[in-house]
Amino acid sequence: MPIEKHDLIHELPEYRDRIHELKVSNERFAQLFDEYHEVDHEIHRIEENIETTSDDYLEARKKVRLALKDELLAMLKGA
């Protein structure tokens, strides 16, 4: 069974243009965007058994990814 993608374009396709706009115009957004994708790639490698770690570590990284996604979504919505 393939592992589901969680990159922002797949997660929030309705914000594709806004994501691009903020990546180039907002340094904080760009930083959070990069951090989100680093964490997402790490989680993907763990779920694909490319890297091994504890379940607790994986769950902690998923919480970090979710917190980053929430912050990015708030910025996308202009909050």
MIGU-503735 format. One record per residue: x, y, z of N, C-alpha, C in turn. Coordinates in pm, whole numbers, plus 50000, padded with zeros to 5 digits. Each point is the difference from the previous one (the first is absolute). Layout:
N
XYZXYZXYZ;...
// end
This chain:
79
500844988150000499165011950000500885012450000;499815009049905500845011949992499755009650117;501055006750040499915009950106499435012849940;499025005850068499345012249953500935012050008;499975008549898500815012150000499355010650087;500865007450069499505010750086500625013549968;500625001449881500565013049967498845010049987;500335012750016498945010250007499155000849874;500584998049885499215000749876498954988949997;500344988150048499024989150006498995002150113;500485005750110499135002350115499055011749978;500485010349934499225012449983500015004749854;499474992049909500095003749857499295013149967;499025003850076499285012449972500855012550028;501134998150070500905011050032501274999949916;500034992549893501224998549918500605013749964;499215008949945500525013149958500445008350120;499234999750106500335007750122501284994750063;500204986949998501234994150054501215005549924;499914999849867501115005149919500255014850031;498935007750007500115014350026500715002650133;499584992950104500605002250132501434994650009;500294989449928501374994650001501005010349949;499615007949903500935009749943499935013850067;498925002950071499845013550056500095000750152;499934988550069499965000150146501084990450053;501045005850057501144992050047499584990150108;499155004150090499554991050108499224988249941;499115002649906499254989449936500964990449930;500965005349927500964991649928500784991150096;500395005650114500724992350102499134988750054;498775003150037499084989850051499684989549894;499845004449877499744991049888501134989949986;501245004950002501164991049989500074990450118;499755005250119500024991550120498924989249992;498815003949956498904990549984500424988649907;500595003549888500374989849902501164991350047;500915005550079501074991950058499424989550095;499095004550085499354990750095499174989749924;499265004449898499194990949922500854989349932;501135004049944500894990349935500574990250102;500355005150118500504991150105498944989650037;498785004550019498904990850034499804989849889;500045004649876499824991049886501094989249999;501255004050024501104990250002499794989850112;499515004550114499754990850111498874990549964;498915005249945498864991649964500334990249889;500955003349914500434991149892501084990350046;500325000550130501044991550060501385002449941;500235011949949501335003949954500855003750121;499355006050099500625003250128499204993150109;500684996550106499304993750113500085009050122;498944999850076499935008050121498884994450088;499835005850115498934995450089498655005649956;498954993350040498655004949970499765013650067;500545001850120499835012850069500645011449922;501184997649944500685010349921499175003349876;499514989849933499185002249880498765008250034;499344996750107498805007450040500345014450036;501145002250063500425013650034500275008049873;500624994049901500275006949874498705003249926;499024990850009498705002749937499325011850067;500165001550131499425011450071500675013049958;501324999449979500735011849951499475003749862;499844990149913499505002649864498625006450006;499134995050086498665005550013500025014450051;500865002850097500105013750053500505009549891;500984995649921500495008349890498905002249896;499254989549970498925001349902498955009850050;499674999450128499025009450056500485014449988;501295002250029500545013649991500035004949855;500404991149909500025003749859498595002849949;499044991950040498625002249956499475013350052;500335003650122499575012950053500585011449918;501264998549958500605010249916499345000349862;499674988549947499344999549870498625006850004;499334998350111498675006050015500085014750040;501215004750027500185014150034499705003250144;500024989950086499705002450143501185006650069;
// end
